[in-house]
Amino acid sequence: MAETLIRQLLGRGEEVVTEVTNRLLSNEAFVEMLKKGIAVKEVVDGQVAIALKRMNVATRRDLARMEARIAALEAELEASKKAPARRKPVRRKAG
């Protein structure tokens, strides 16, 4: 019984959200403002990226590359610990 009530409420909520969304998207003024808002966000994002670069702050991509490099170095270090030590050949002086 409780599950049925919850499903009905969820269904009604979805209907209301769909109806409101359709009304908003049919309003040309709203759509234009939404487009302008998205354009402004893109400009702000670009300016923030420039500012962070000037401050020499690492990006997410930079951090991902560093993490991958660290993981590779850790794996290499672990592999070298497990491998038998190699001896360098002794060179004799001619003479």
TISE-602228 format. One record per residue: x, y, z negated of N, C-alpha, C in turn; residue in three letters. Coordinates in nm, 2 decimals, always signed. Each point is the difference from the previous one (the first is absolute). Example, Ala and Ser with C-alpha at 12.3 -4.5 7.8 and 13.67 -1.06 7.14 Angstrom:
<recs>
{n_u->+1.32, n_v->-0.57, n_w->-0.78, ca_u->-0.09, ca_v->+0.12, ca_w->+0.00, c_u->+0.09, c_v->+0.12, c_w->+0.00, resn->ALA}
{n_u->-0.04, n_v->+0.11, n_w->+0.07, ca_u->+0.09, ca_v->+0.11, ca_w->+0.00, c_u->-0.08, c_v->+0.11, c_w->-0.08, resn->SER}
</recs>
This chain:
<recs>
{n_u->+0.08, n_v->-0.12, n_w->+0.00, ca_u->-0.08, ca_v->+0.12, ca_w->+0.00, c_u->+0.09, c_v->+0.13, c_w->+0.00, resn->MET}
{n_u->+0.10, n_v->+0.00, n_w->-0.09, ca_u->+0.09, ca_v->+0.11, ca_w->+0.00, c_u->+0.07, c_v->+0.02, c_w->+0.13, resn->ALA}
{n_u->+0.05, n_v->-0.11, n_w->+0.05, ca_u->+0.07, ca_v->+0.01, ca_w->+0.13, c_u->-0.09, c_v->+0.05, c_w->+0.11, resn->GLU}
{n_u->-0.12, n_v->-0.04, n_w->+0.00, ca_u->-0.10, ca_v->+0.05, ca_w->+0.10, c_u->-0.01, c_v->+0.15, c_w->-0.01, resn->THR}
{n_u->-0.02, n_v->+0.05, n_w->-0.12, ca_u->-0.01, ca_v->+0.14, ca_w->-0.03, c_u->+0.12, c_v->+0.08, c_w->+0.05, resn->LEU}
{n_u->+0.12, n_v->-0.06, n_w->-0.03, ca_u->+0.12, ca_v->+0.07, ca_w->+0.03, c_u->+0.01, c_v->+0.00, c_w->+0.16, resn->ILE}
{n_u->-0.03, n_v->-0.11, n_w->+0.06, ca_u->+0.01, ca_v->+0.00, ca_w->+0.15, c_u->-0.10, c_v->+0.11, c_w->+0.06, resn->ARG}
{n_u->-0.12, n_v->+0.01, n_w->-0.06, ca_u->-0.09, ca_v->+0.10, ca_w->+0.05, c_u->+0.05, c_v->+0.14, c_w->-0.02, resn->GLN}
{n_u->+0.06, n_v->+0.02, n_w->-0.11, ca_u->+0.05, ca_v->+0.14, ca_w->-0.03, c_u->+0.12, c_v->+0.03, c_w->+0.10, resn->LEU}
{n_u->+0.09, n_v->-0.10, n_w->+0.02, ca_u->+0.11, ca_v->+0.02, ca_w->+0.09, c_u->-0.05, c_v->+0.02, c_w->+0.14, resn->LEU}
{n_u->-0.10, n_v->-0.07, n_w->+0.04, ca_u->-0.06, ca_v->+0.02, ca_w->+0.14, c_u->-0.06, c_v->+0.13, c_w->+0.01, resn->GLY}
{n_u->-0.07, n_v->+0.05, n_w->-0.10, ca_u->-0.06, ca_v->+0.13, ca_w->+0.00, c_u->+0.11, c_v->+0.11, c_w->+0.01, resn->ARG}
{n_u->+0.10, n_v->-0.02, n_w->-0.08, ca_u->+0.11, ca_v->+0.09, ca_w->-0.01, c_u->+0.07, c_v->+0.02, c_w->+0.14, resn->GLY}
{n_u->+0.02, n_v->-0.12, n_w->+0.07, ca_u->+0.06, ca_v->+0.00, ca_w->+0.13, c_u->-0.09, c_v->+0.08, c_w->+0.10, resn->GLU}
{n_u->-0.13, n_v->-0.02, n_w->-0.01, ca_u->-0.10, ca_v->+0.07, ca_w->+0.09, c_u->+0.01, c_v->+0.15, c_w->-0.02, resn->GLU}
{n_u->+0.01, n_v->+0.04, n_w->-0.13, ca_u->+0.01, ca_v->+0.15, ca_w->-0.03, c_u->+0.13, c_v->+0.05, c_w->+0.06, resn->VAL}
{n_u->+0.11, n_v->-0.06, n_w->-0.03, ca_u->+0.13, ca_v->+0.04, ca_w->+0.05, c_u->+0.00, c_v->+0.01, c_w->+0.15, resn->VAL}
{n_u->-0.06, n_v->-0.10, n_w->+0.07, ca_u->+0.00, ca_v->+0.00, ca_w->+0.15, c_u->-0.09, c_v->+0.12, c_w->+0.05, resn->THR}
{n_u->-0.11, n_v->+0.02, n_w->-0.07, ca_u->-0.09, ca_v->+0.11, ca_w->+0.04, c_u->+0.07, c_v->+0.14, c_w->-0.02, resn->GLU}
{n_u->+0.06, n_v->+0.02, n_w->-0.11, ca_u->+0.07, ca_v->+0.12, ca_w->-0.02, c_u->+0.12, c_v->+0.02, c_w->+0.10, resn->VAL}
{n_u->+0.07, n_v->-0.10, n_w->+0.02, ca_u->+0.11, ca_v->+0.00, ca_w->+0.10, c_u->-0.05, c_v->+0.04, c_w->+0.14, resn->THR}
{n_u->-0.11, n_v->-0.06, n_w->+0.04, ca_u->-0.06, ca_v->+0.03, ca_w->+0.13, c_u->-0.04, c_v->+0.14, c_w->+0.01, resn->ASN}
{n_u->-0.07, n_v->+0.05, n_w->-0.11, ca_u->-0.04, ca_v->+0.14, ca_w->+0.00, c_u->+0.12, c_v->+0.10, c_w->+0.01, resn->ARG}
{n_u->+0.10, n_v->-0.03, n_w->-0.07, ca_u->+0.12, ca_v->+0.09, ca_w->+0.00, c_u->+0.06, c_v->+0.00, c_w->+0.14, resn->LEU}
{n_u->+0.02, n_v->-0.12, n_w->+0.06, ca_u->+0.07, ca_v->-0.01, ca_w->+0.13, c_u->-0.09, c_v->+0.05, c_w->+0.11, resn->LEU}
{n_u->-0.13, n_v->+0.01, n_w->-0.02, ca_u->-0.08, ca_v->+0.06, ca_w->+0.11, c_u->+0.00, c_v->+0.16, c_w->-0.01, resn->SER}
{n_u->+0.06, n_v->+0.05, n_w->-0.11, ca_u->+0.01, ca_v->+0.15, ca_w->-0.02, c_u->+0.13, c_v->+0.04, c_w->+0.07, resn->ASN}
{n_u->-0.02, n_v->+0.08, n_w->+0.11, ca_u->+0.12, ca_v->+0.04, ca_w->+0.07, c_u->+0.09, c_v->+0.09, c_w->-0.08, resn->GLU}
{n_u->-0.05, n_v->+0.09, n_w->-0.08, ca_u->+0.08, ca_v->+0.08, ca_w->-0.09, c_u->+0.08, c_v->-0.08, c_w->-0.09, resn->ALA}
{n_u->-0.06, n_v->-0.10, n_w->-0.06, ca_u->+0.08, ca_v->-0.09, ca_w->-0.09, c_u->+0.11, c_v->-0.07, c_w->+0.07, resn->PHE}
{n_u->-0.03, n_v->-0.05, n_w->+0.12, ca_u->+0.10, ca_v->-0.07, ca_w->+0.08, c_u->+0.12, c_v->+0.09, c_w->+0.03, resn->VAL}
{n_u->-0.03, n_v->+0.12, n_w->+0.04, ca_u->+0.11, ca_v->+0.10, ca_w->+0.03, c_u->+0.08, c_v->+0.03, c_w->-0.12, resn->GLU}
{n_u->-0.06, n_v->+0.02, n_w->-0.11, ca_u->+0.07, ca_v->+0.02, ca_w->-0.13, c_u->+0.09, c_v->-0.12, c_w->-0.03, resn->MET}
{n_u->-0.05, n_v->-0.12, n_w->+0.02, ca_u->+0.07, ca_v->-0.12, ca_w->-0.03, c_u->+0.13, c_v->+0.00, c_w->+0.09, resn->LEU}
{n_u->-0.02, n_v->+0.03, n_w->+0.13, ca_u->+0.11, ca_v->+0.00, ca_w->+0.09, c_u->+0.11, c_v->+0.10, c_w->-0.04, resn->LYS}
{n_u->-0.05, n_v->+0.12, n_w->-0.04, ca_u->+0.09, ca_v->+0.10, ca_w->-0.04, c_u->+0.08, c_v->-0.04, c_w->-0.13, resn->LYS}
{n_u->-0.07, n_v->-0.06, n_w->-0.09, ca_u->+0.06, ca_v->-0.05, ca_w->-0.12, c_u->+0.11, c_v->-0.10, c_w->+0.03, resn->GLY}
{n_u->-0.03, n_v->-0.09, n_w->+0.09, ca_u->+0.10, ca_v->-0.10, ca_w->+0.04, c_u->+0.12, c_v->+0.06, c_w->+0.06, resn->ILE}
{n_u->-0.02, n_v->+0.10, n_w->+0.09, ca_u->+0.11, ca_v->+0.07, ca_w->+0.06, c_u->+0.08, c_v->+0.07, c_w->-0.10, resn->ALA}
{n_u->-0.06, n_v->+0.07, n_w->-0.10, ca_u->+0.07, ca_v->+0.07, ca_w->-0.11, c_u->+0.08, c_v->-0.10, c_w->-0.08, resn->VAL}
{n_u->-0.05, n_v->-0.12, n_w->-0.03, ca_u->+0.07, ca_v->-0.10, ca_w->-0.08, c_u->+0.12, c_v->-0.04, c_w->+0.08, resn->LYS}
{n_u->-0.01, n_v->-0.02, n_w->+0.13, ca_u->+0.12, ca_v->-0.04, ca_w->+0.08, c_u->+0.11, c_v->+0.10, c_w->-0.01, resn->GLU}
{n_u->-0.04, n_v->+0.13, n_w->+0.01, ca_u->+0.10, ca_v->+0.11, ca_w->-0.01, c_u->+0.07, c_v->+0.00, c_w->-0.14, resn->VAL}
{n_u->-0.08, n_v->-0.02, n_w->-0.10, ca_u->+0.05, ca_v->+0.00, ca_w->-0.14, c_u->+0.09, c_v->-0.12, c_w->-0.01, resn->VAL}
{n_u->-0.04, n_v->-0.11, n_w->+0.04, ca_u->+0.09, ca_v->-0.12, ca_w->-0.01, c_u->+0.13, c_v->+0.02, c_w->+0.07, resn->ASP}
{n_u->+0.00, n_v->+0.06, n_w->+0.12, ca_u->+0.12, ca_v->+0.03, ca_w->+0.07, c_u->+0.09, c_v->+0.09, c_w->-0.08, resn->GLY}
{n_u->-0.06, n_v->+0.11, n_w->-0.05, ca_u->+0.08, ca_v->+0.10, ca_w->-0.08, c_u->+0.06, c_v->-0.06, c_w->-0.12, resn->GLN}
{n_u->-0.08, n_v->-0.09, n_w->-0.07, ca_u->+0.05, ca_v->-0.07, ca_w->-0.12, c_u->+0.12, c_v->-0.09, c_w->+0.04, resn->VAL}
{n_u->-0.01, n_v->-0.07, n_w->+0.11, ca_u->+0.10, ca_v->-0.09, ca_w->+0.05, c_u->+0.13, c_v->+0.08, c_w->+0.02, resn->ALA}
{n_u->-0.01, n_v->+0.12, n_w->+0.07, ca_u->+0.11, ca_v->+0.08, ca_w->+0.03, c_u->+0.07, c_v->+0.05, c_w->-0.14, resn->ILE}
{n_u->-0.09, n_v->+0.04, n_w->-0.09, ca_u->+0.06, ca_v->+0.05, ca_w->-0.13, c_u->+0.07, c_v->-0.11, c_w->-0.07, resn->ALA}
{n_u->-0.06, n_v->-0.12, n_w->+0.00, ca_u->+0.07, ca_v->-0.11, ca_w->-0.07, c_u->+0.13, c_v->-0.04, c_w->+0.07, resn->LEU}
{n_u->+0.00, n_v->+0.01, n_w->+0.13, ca_u->+0.13, ca_v->-0.03, ca_w->+0.07, c_u->+0.10, c_v->+0.10, c_w->-0.03, resn->LYS}
{n_u->-0.04, n_v->+0.13, n_w->-0.01, ca_u->+0.10, ca_v->+0.11, ca_w->-0.03, c_u->+0.05, c_v->-0.02, c_w->-0.14, resn->ARG}
{n_u->-0.08, n_v->-0.06, n_w->-0.09, ca_u->+0.05, ca_v->-0.02, ca_w->-0.14, c_u->+0.07, c_v->-0.13, c_w->-0.02, resn->MET}
{n_u->+0.02, n_v->-0.07, n_w->+0.12, ca_u->+0.07, ca_v->-0.13, ca_w->+0.00, c_u->-0.07, c_v->-0.10, c_w->-0.09, resn->ASN}
{n_u->-0.13, n_v->+0.00, n_w->+0.01, ca_u->-0.08, ca_v->-0.10, ca_w->-0.08, c_u->-0.03, c_v->-0.12, c_w->+0.10, resn->VAL}
{n_u->+0.03, n_v->-0.12, n_w->-0.05, ca_u->-0.02, ca_v->-0.12, ca_w->+0.08, c_u->-0.15, c_v->-0.02, c_w->+0.03, resn->ALA}
{n_u->-0.02, n_v->-0.05, n_w->+0.12, ca_u->-0.14, ca_v->-0.03, ca_w->+0.04, c_u->-0.03, c_v->-0.15, c_w->-0.04, resn->THR}
{n_u->-0.12, n_v->-0.03, n_w->+0.02, ca_u->-0.04, ca_v->-0.14, ca_w->-0.02, c_u->+0.08, c_v->-0.10, c_w->+0.09, resn->ARG}
{n_u->+0.01, n_v->+0.04, n_w->+0.12, ca_u->+0.08, ca_v->-0.08, ca_w->+0.09, c_u->+0.14, c_v->-0.02, c_w->-0.04, resn->ARG}
{n_u->+0.06, n_v->+0.12, n_w->-0.05, ca_u->+0.14, ca_v->-0.01, ca_w->-0.05, c_u->+0.01, c_v->-0.09, c_w->-0.11, resn->ASP}
{n_u->-0.09, n_v->+0.01, n_w->-0.10, ca_u->+0.00, ca_v->-0.09, ca_w->-0.11, c_u->-0.02, c_v->-0.15, c_w->+0.04, resn->LEU}
{n_u->-0.09, n_v->-0.02, n_w->+0.09, ca_u->-0.02, ca_v->-0.14, ca_w->+0.05, c_u->+0.13, c_v->-0.06, c_w->+0.06, resn->ALA}
{n_u->+0.07, n_v->+0.09, n_w->+0.08, ca_u->+0.13, ca_v->-0.05, ca_w->+0.06, c_u->+0.10, c_v->-0.03, c_w->-0.11, resn->ARG}
{n_u->+0.01, n_v->+0.09, n_w->-0.10, ca_u->+0.10, ca_v->-0.02, ca_w->-0.11, c_u->-0.04, c_v->-0.13, c_w->-0.08, resn->MET}
{n_u->-0.12, n_v->-0.02, n_w->-0.02, ca_u->-0.04, ca_v->-0.12, ca_w->-0.08, c_u->+0.04, c_v->-0.12, c_w->+0.08, resn->GLU}
{n_u->-0.03, n_v->+0.00, n_w->+0.13, ca_u->+0.04, ca_v->-0.12, ca_w->+0.09, c_u->+0.15, c_v->-0.02, c_w->+0.00, resn->ALA}
{n_u->+0.07, n_v->+0.11, n_w->+0.01, ca_u->+0.15, ca_v->-0.01, ca_w->-0.01, c_u->+0.05, c_v->-0.06, c_w->-0.13, resn->ARG}
{n_u->-0.06, n_v->+0.05, n_w->-0.11, ca_u->+0.04, ca_v->-0.05, ca_w->-0.13, c_u->-0.03, c_v->-0.15, c_w->-0.01, resn->ILE}
{n_u->-0.12, n_v->-0.04, n_w->+0.05, ca_u->-0.03, ca_v->-0.14, ca_w->-0.01, c_u->+0.09, c_v->-0.08, c_w->+0.08, resn->ALA}
{n_u->+0.04, n_v->+0.05, n_w->+0.12, ca_u->+0.10, ca_v->-0.08, ca_w->+0.08, c_u->+0.13, c_v->-0.01, c_w->-0.07, resn->ALA}
{n_u->+0.05, n_v->+0.11, n_w->-0.06, ca_u->+0.13, ca_v->+0.00, ca_w->-0.07, c_u->-0.01, c_v->-0.10, c_w->-0.12, resn->LEU}
{n_u->-0.11, n_v->+0.00, n_w->-0.07, ca_u->-0.02, ca_v->-0.09, ca_w->-0.12, c_u->+0.01, c_v->-0.14, c_w->+0.05, resn->GLU}
{n_u->-0.07, n_v->-0.03, n_w->+0.11, ca_u->+0.00, ca_v->-0.14, ca_w->+0.06, c_u->+0.14, c_v->-0.04, c_w->+0.04, resn->ALA}
{n_u->+0.07, n_v->+0.10, n_w->+0.06, ca_u->+0.14, ca_v->-0.03, ca_w->+0.04, c_u->+0.09, c_v->-0.02, c_w->-0.13, resn->GLU}
{n_u->-0.02, n_v->+0.07, n_w->-0.10, ca_u->+0.08, ca_v->-0.01, ca_w->-0.12, c_u->-0.03, c_v->-0.14, c_w->-0.07, resn->LEU}
{n_u->-0.13, n_v->-0.04, n_w->+0.00, ca_u->-0.03, ca_v->-0.13, ca_w->-0.06, c_u->+0.06, c_v->-0.11, c_w->+0.08, resn->GLU}
{n_u->-0.01, n_v->+0.01, n_w->+0.14, ca_u->+0.06, ca_v->-0.10, ca_w->+0.08, c_u->+0.15, c_v->-0.01, c_w->-0.02, resn->ALA}
{n_u->+0.07, n_v->+0.11, n_w->-0.02, ca_u->+0.14, ca_v->+0.00, ca_w->-0.02, c_u->+0.04, c_v->-0.06, c_w->-0.14, resn->SER}
{n_u->-0.09, n_v->+0.01, n_w->-0.09, ca_u->+0.02, ca_v->-0.06, ca_w->-0.14, c_u->-0.01, c_v->-0.15, c_w->+0.01, resn->LYS}
{n_u->-0.09, n_v->-0.05, n_w->+0.09, ca_u->-0.02, ca_v->-0.14, ca_w->+0.01, c_u->+0.11, c_v->-0.07, c_w->+0.09, resn->LYS}
{n_u->+0.05, n_v->+0.07, n_w->+0.09, ca_u->+0.10, ca_v->-0.05, ca_w->+0.09, c_u->+0.13, c_v->-0.02, c_w->-0.07, resn->ALA}
{n_u->+0.08, n_v->-0.11, n_w->+0.04, ca_u->+0.13, ca_v->-0.02, ca_w->-0.06, c_u->+0.09, c_v->+0.11, c_w->+0.04, resn->PRO}
{n_u->+0.09, n_v->+0.04, n_w->-0.09, ca_u->+0.09, ca_v->+0.11, ca_w->+0.02, c_u->+0.10, c_v->-0.05, c_w->+0.11, resn->ALA}
{n_u->+0.03, n_v->+0.09, n_w->+0.09, ca_u->+0.10, ca_v->-0.02, ca_w->+0.11, c_u->+0.13, c_v->+0.05, c_w->-0.05, resn->ARG}
{n_u->+0.10, n_v->-0.08, n_w->+0.03, ca_u->+0.14, ca_v->+0.04, ca_w->-0.03, c_u->+0.06, c_v->+0.06, c_w->+0.13, resn->ARG}
{n_u->+0.07, n_v->+0.10, n_w->-0.02, ca_u->+0.07, ca_v->+0.06, ca_w->+0.11, c_u->+0.13, c_v->-0.08, c_w->+0.02, resn->LYS}
{n_u->+0.04, n_v->-0.03, n_w->+0.12, ca_u->+0.12, ca_v->-0.07, ca_w->+0.03, c_u->+0.12, c_v->+0.09, c_w->-0.05, resn->PRO}
{n_u->+0.10, n_v->-0.07, n_w->-0.06, ca_u->+0.12, ca_v->+0.07, ca_w->-0.05, c_u->+0.09, c_v->+0.01, c_w->+0.12, resn->VAL}
{n_u->+0.05, n_v->+0.12, n_w->+0.02, ca_u->+0.10, ca_v->+0.02, ca_w->+0.11, c_u->+0.14, c_v->+0.00, c_w->-0.05, resn->ARG}
{n_u->+0.08, n_v->-0.06, n_w->+0.06, ca_u->+0.14, ca_v->-0.01, ca_w->-0.04, c_u->+0.08, c_v->+0.10, c_w->+0.08, resn->ARG}
{n_u->+0.09, n_v->+0.06, n_w->-0.07, ca_u->+0.08, ca_v->+0.10, ca_w->+0.07, c_u->+0.11, c_v->-0.07, c_w->+0.08, resn->LYS}
{n_u->+0.03, n_v->+0.04, n_w->+0.11, ca_u->+0.10, ca_v->-0.06, ca_w->+0.09, c_u->+0.13, c_v->+0.06, c_w->-0.05, resn->ALA}
{n_u->+0.10, n_v->-0.09, n_w->-0.01, ca_u->+0.12, ca_v->+0.06, ca_w->-0.03, c_u->+0.11, c_v->-0.06, c_w->-0.06, resn->GLY}
</recs>
